[in-house]
Amino acid sequence: MEYSKLVDLYQKLESTPKRLEKTHLLSEFLKQVPKEDMHHIMLLVQGKVFPNWDDRKIGFAARLVLKALTISTGISVDDMEKLWKETGDLGLVAETVIKKKKQVTLFSQDITTAKVFANVQKMATLEGEGTVDRKVQLLAELLTSATPKEAIYLIRTALEDLRVGLGEGTIRDAIVWAFFAEKIGMKYDLQENDLVLPDNNRELYEHFSIVVQEAYDITNDFSKVAELAKYGEERLKEVSLEPGRPVKVMLAQKVHSMEEGLEKVEAPAAIENKYDGFRVEVHKKNGEIMLFTRRLENVTKQFPEIVDFVRENVAGESFILDSEAVGFSPKTNKYLPFQEISQRIKRKYDISEMSSKFPVELNIFDILYYEGKSYIKEEFQVRRKLLEKITTQKPLKIVLAKEIITSDPFVGQKFYHEAINSGFEGVMLKNLKAPYKPGSRVGFMVKLKPVLDMLDVVITAGEWGEGKRSGWLSTYTIAVRDEDTGEFLEIGKVGTGFKEKDEEGVSFNQITELLKPLVISEKGKEVIVKPEIVIEVSFEEVQKSPSYKSGYALRFPRLARLRNMERSAEDINTLADVEDIFYGQKKRS
Ligand code: AMP
């Protein structure tokens, strides 16, 4: 197809902010795209030359654009720089200088979309000596034949900055409108900017949207989806996974209680620890292992140890696994919050140093493909069984997500408490019979985690610990302040979040030493102290409670920080603050 036709579309798309109108414009255009051009045109429409999952970049710098323009127009870089400063847009610079040149040369040749695509893709794949000059030549060649309007979009494509306002949803809908409008019996009313559906029935429309979306979630490639859509629904449904090509991960809905979770995913359900790391999709294709993030970025190079763990401990030649990589301290072997290892994701150098400084454990929780067969339509319990069969678990290297299966909310709740107390973010509940839905938040898995709020509280009492903790005050009564009377009102007891070793953070020993000089009285195991030591605690919820003087209790309180250096007991949170949280919660739920 001539490039000018695509440029017409770009201009029309740019001229309207209305999403439905854009959808209409793109769908009408797609109807006219010849079969052999569909693949590259769908990519160019998105300003790309590679599908989403392929992270090769065109990598063309603005300075190089000026060079290419000089070659194709003979106008000096200095002159163009002036113009660039005035307009701030290299596309417009190109338009102006090419217009000037066209007045003096008569020669012009139509450029095709295929030619543009080939040249731009070549720019991204060139390597080795002289790459920069060859890149510039490839763009200059296109600009020499381009009209001023075409030049604008050539430049924007080279700079990966197309700006025509097409989102994924619009492209998906345009494919539906282009290839299934007749089957649906739908029309677009340009005047009203509205979709007209027969008998106002959205069902069929939704059906085709889902078919197109699902094909996209699996391929991550609209050009592939559009090519297949031309041949009808059946071809789209045949789309399958391919190791080496990342697929969108399934997402989780949120629930607020164990009961709600079990109801949502249907009991009996699998309940797993929710690891606070980052999602890794592991692919193995003909023996080669690749790692992708949730955003489908290839991070294989950054995590060579994960590649080794998988190679050594997961049987099979080709598969796709879903997992979470969690950092742990190489000194204590305890899990670390995600922030601590996040720097490894973008890191391109000192990789082996990073892996010994910030080691990770891979927690596998799903499998989508194994040895030539897609498993996404299989039940979760079948997929988990397969994982158990093919994985050799090695703690601190590669393990399966810890899981129980239960219908009993009490058992679930116990597992949840254990997860929280062991420092996990919460739990995931999963429907045992559900398929894997790439890219969807359908509720086949849900997350339950504490809604964290924080309060500054003061310690008013402590209890001597037992066993490993004897010699330390290990459970602390905490209180907020009554603004009117200045009295300290108890709101709960906290013993979580403190460390057993001083070098690991705020320890029982440290708090005990701080409290000892403040002791007022002792009775049995309990010690009353002067309210001086301020700590910040996180908690899940505020509940009414007759057990404490404040009339409230914190659910799952946990030490967040010691604040005795910057806060005195006069500065802590008040009963009024607690009431605000309590009534705010009620509004939220
Ligand atoms: P959120 O990021 O809060 O929406 O929670 C969902 C995320 O939890 C997923 O995208 C995973 O990265 C992560 N996750 C941690 N543990 C698990 C698990 N056992 N199963 C599924 N996802 C998990």
Boltz pocket constraint, residues with backbone or C-beta under 6 A from the ligand:
constraints:
  - pocket:
      binder: B
      contacts: [[A, 250], [A, 251], [A, 252], [A, 272], [A, 273], [A, 274], [A, 275], [A, 276], [A, 277], [A, 278], [A, 279], [A, 294], [A, 323], [A, 324], [A, 365], [A, 401], [A, 428], [A, 447]]
      max_distance: 6.0
